[in-house]
């Protein structure tokens, strides 16, 4: 059996890991888009380093674009196999991938070149026709040699650890792919679930060198940010956030403050169609919420709505928001500030010291968010060079990614002696080096930092 890495190998985006069995069957784990503006990203997204038509099965861990964003491209280039995900992941993919197709087609229309979009709406529709959904904890026989089990990863709604039992030459091999792992202090979703014993583990390492601050005081810190920016400085608080996961966490915190009559007299705008639709999906899938959230729902039937919260879908309403002459809170996608409506709000607000940009999670260094997070004095936004005078403040309490403590807690539930190999993926190289050292300190052996385009016998 061979395991090959074609993305998120000593980098954080573009998750694609290919398993080739002795009988020739091929299983692709995730098919994510490479994000950021490094020189060859367009080529990396346009071309696969394997033949899509030779892939038999695609198994999707969750619905973030760096894990699912190239599925329609895979279909366009010849993939005709089956795609497996949890039911909420399919619902969220319908939002994200249709939006991605719209964005690409619009960019091509604006471009002077004759480039084609990575994929169009027809490719998205074809991709959805190939999906089969599998619930958590329900073993599913894919074929006579492959069994699939999804366990809850606690990262976003529908996120899963992919557990594969593969039979070859009269032996069973157990492979686990973590996708992205969530946090054990998650208040909306359930904590990461222990997964069955594995021989080979492909493990994310995004925050493998960090410990997050506790989420217990997150509302207090967020309230201080709102008061400081909107009341004291009379400026705008901009919060770039991924449409799925982090936006709902932020809304829930603000909702709790509003329900307790502690939120100041400030309007809060969710300016992202995807965030609006994703929040509706969250409302429709409350069965996946944590026990504490189930208790909360007994007293507040809508944890994602309060009087001064406004959801914006229409583009004209978003444009009008930029003309608002009173302090407000604006939450908009994307989390890495690379696209979406947050870019317009940044252009409108980044050069005014009254305003604050609140960074709530990881930004890949090459992205606009990464440059702002690393202290750039000026940035280019929509072809205009602008000075960064707004305050930039960080809160990692809202990160949906496990820190190394969470990852260790999950991995320590495995019998270390039975693990033949751990491959680290989805992390910057320096982070992987730190996390590898931590794992080895705790007794894990044969930890490998997966390399891009490398293949390993397992």
Beta strands, then each sheet from edge to edge (+ up, - down):
strand 1: 2-5
strand 2: 17-20
strand 3: 26-29
strand 4: 57-59
strand 5: 82-85
strand 6: 131-133
strand 7: 140-143
strand 8: 146-152
strand 9: 160-168
strand 10: 171-177
strand 11: 200-204
strand 12: 237-240
strand 13: 267-271
strand 14: 309-312
strand 15: 328-332
strand 16: 356-359
strand 17: 378-381
strand 18: 384-387
strand 19: 391-394
strand 20: 421-425
strand 21: 447-449
strand 22: 455-457
sheet 1: 6+ 5+ 4+ 3+ 2- 1+ 22-
sheet 2: 7+ 8- 9+ 10- 11- 20- 21-
sheet 3: 14+ 13+ 15+ 12+ 16+ 19+
sheet 4: 17+ 18-
end
